[in-house]
Amino acid sequence: MTVALVLLTGCAKRPVATARQAPPPAPAPAAPAPAPAPAPPPPVAVAPAPAPAPAPAPARPAPPKEYRADDALKPIYFAFDAAVVRPGDAKILDASAQWLNANPGFLLLVEGHCDERGTNDYNLALGDRRAKAAMNYLVAQGIKSDRITIVSYGEERPACTEHNDGCWAKNRRSQFLIKER
């Protein structure tokens, strides 16, 4: 009982904090009256300025020559799901390399293509590998790599649109286009 009494009476109570109210804000000082605007100067006759002549248009460079097909550069074909140059297609690339060496004023675009089977992403990657395989073969034959550009179209530009093995084989290709430097 004494313990309970000590506990009840022994704990000091904390004073309750009360929030003070801030004094009301002082009224803002009155702004001085605006000064009267000065009288406008008398009008002066001024001749209108001539419109500036348009700047001459910069001379545009001639549009780059577009890539085009050439009968000397035949397409090569690939096995299903492969990007390896086959022996028969190596002979085609050898003839293309000879033509390119004899015509150094041309740039080459190597397009990689696939058939419609597979996802878009997979076919774009496979088309890229096919274009690189053809490019690497040509570089090994002495064609400078700075003359060659590669692009993959995946399944987007088919040579044949039927849905059979013969047509799909025509779509698994690398195709070659040229333009003048």
Disulfide bonds with the S-S distance in Angstrom:
Cys160-Cys167 2.03
